[in-house]
Amino acid sequence: MFLIRTWILGLKSLMVHPLRSLLTVLGIFIGVASVIWLVAIGEGISQEAQRQIEGLGADNIIVRSVKPPSEVLSGFSGPVPYGLKREEFDQLVETIPTLKSALPIREIRRQINFGRRDPVDARLVGCTPEYQDVTHLQIDRGRFLTTVDLEQRHSFCVLAAKLAERLFPYEDPIGRRIFLPESTDYFEVIGVCKYRNPTAAIGGSLSAQDFSEDVYIPITTLQQRIGDFIVSRRGSTFSVEVVELNQITLRIDAVAHVRPTAELVRVTLGLEPAGTGVSAQAELNAEPQKYRQDVAVVVPEELLEQARVTRLMFMVLMGLIAAISLVVGGIGIMNIMLATVTERTREIGIRRALGATRTHIVTQFLVETISLSILGGLCGVAGGYFCPPIIEFIRDRLADYRPDLMAKLPDVIRTVKPIVVHASIPVAFGISVAVGILFGIYPAIRAAHMDPIEALRHE
């Protein structure tokens, strides 16, 4: 009964100054809601990053050709060869015992047109039928490349959705023939892909992949028709590069074998010395120029582990930043309660004269601060659950009224979907109550230690 009466008395005291109490609750509300919002946004960004890494396949090893620095290329007087070679692809297929399948990929920028329309820039991708499964492409119309197309070097192609719309805004592209002006080759369209989201750049060895302007042809056809030479023109000078393969995607029979196999791939391609431990690393650090710099090995399984650790660190950092708002709200509670103690000095003196103990006074003021914290915490939790729809609403309004500003924002801001982390709800609410108790103890003790006689004299 004592606690109930104390709680009712505390609520009545707070209602004497409703605006003051409301502003105090607002500080706690902002703190709790910001904790939930920041953690939700961080979780959304992290989930998107992990989704893109998982799209590479946890059982895959990706070997990429990397263009050497300009000081290395300047040493060549003629065509500059670098990157992966077809014989290295064959060597990996023959020597790696844990290999389930291997996918060679060749990419080159070309202009493509249809009829008398202006040419459009596209990425010509020479690949095998397995490319569709590895990159999670879905066919909208027609079909993808087959083994027969690869073996017979058919002049067939499959278009990305956005590129198909640009080349064929009014016609059905299936059965039509597109033209490559630079190589005077025609390719018959046999399929159109559905829209595929681009992937972000992952590390320094795997660049962002935009599938919206792709043309997929058999890699054997690309080798026969276009070859390995890339001619670049800068003003009046020409440079010629020789690249046989841009990427090799290796599928391993088990996730447990991915990292040992990656080490074997690095040794096989001459990226690091044979052996493990300190001696091999010391050799690599001592003479890095002995080993290749034009090839990089990316292991998605390692990236996933790094992404999980980064996610945890990011969430903790966001939570700490938001907790500062709660501390500010707690300081507001302390200021309000100190002012309340001064205003209610005579009331405290009367209660002490009538027999109230110091414990009663402390309990009354703590009830008031905890009430403010609980009310602010509950409002903050309710506001936290509105994070995803509010973010979507703001983005939609920006897209409607300021499309130019929206287009300048990074992709992660335009596409991220906040995900409310349920574990952050009790944590944020518990912190709000703890803040109320922590910052309410000093005013409560100060009120309890007032001299009753001096308090009764207070005007």
Secondary structure, DSSP 8 states (H G I E B T S, - for coil): -HHHHHHHHHHHHHHHSHHHHHHHHHHHHHHHHHHHHHHHHHHHHHHHHHHHHHHH-TTEEEEEE----HHHHTT-SS-EE-SB-HHHHHHHHHH-TTEEEEEEEEEEEEEEB-TTS--EEEEEEEE-TTHHHHTT--EEEE----HHHHHHT--EEEE-HHHHHHH-SSS--TT-EEEETTTTEEEEEEEEE-----B--BTTTB--B-GGGEEEEEHHHHHHHT-SEEEEEETTEEEEEE-SBSEEEEEES-GGGHHHHHHHHHHHTTSS-SS-SHHHHHHHHH-GGGS-SSEEEE-HHHHHHHHHHHHHHHHHHHHHHHHHHHHHHHHHHHHHHHHHHHHTHHHHHHHHHTT--HHHHHHHHHHHHHHHHHHHHHHHHHHHTTHHHHHHHHHHHHHHH-HHHHHHS-HHHHH------TTHHHHHHHHHHHHHHHHHHHHHHHHHTS-HHHHHH--
